Amino acid sequence: MKPDLVARELSALSELAAVMAREGPAITRLAARYVATIQSGGTIFFAGNGGSAADAQHIATEYVVRYRGTRRAYPAVALTTDTSLLTAAGNDFGFGEIFARQVEALCRPGDLLVLHSTSGESENLVRAAEMARHKQVATVAFLGRGGGRLKAGVDDSLVIPSDVTSHVQELHLAIEHIIVELVEIALGQPE
């Protein structure tokens, strides 16, 4: 066993979390976008690939079911969950279109599309952002590694300054949980 590996990895994550703690104004700005979407009757859509797909599903669930306490359900959808749709779109149009096709069908002005990517280079997320812009749907991205192409294609973003995929994903999830809590507080819930 390597206890030094444990200490090294947790210390690196702790240091990166401390860097992101200084991004409070940016995080609250993103939370305000979520609040405005819900208050105006819009839906928050989430997408990502791999571990980021799991994060998208996890966070969408926090809005629909609950986070800190029981409250009304907030409208949120993970675009990563319909395997028939994903495989049909991938087969018929290519993997790069699996989210753009759903954005085209489901998203409306007043909605918010939240994209998770550790690289910012995933073609299917770049295409989803392009389709959202075409449909006049607001976009936010949680990114790593400098933000990649996706950073320039969204309305707002938060970049974790790391090339370590696991640390980027861990902080994306932690920050998204903070945003859920900020949303609940802003909307006067839960009890």
NORBELTA-V564579 format. One line per field, one symbol per residue. ss: DSSP state (H for helix, E for strand, - for the rest). A space follows every 50 residues. Layout:
ss=???
//
This chain:
ss=--HHHHHHHHHHHHHHHHHHH--HHHHHHHHHHHHHHHH----EEEEE-- HHHHHHHHHHHHHH-----------EEE----HHHHHHHHHHH-HHHHHH HHHHHH-----EEEEEE-----HHHHHHHHHHHH---EEEEEEE---HHH HH---EEEEE----HHHHHHHHHHHHHHHHHHHHHH-----
//
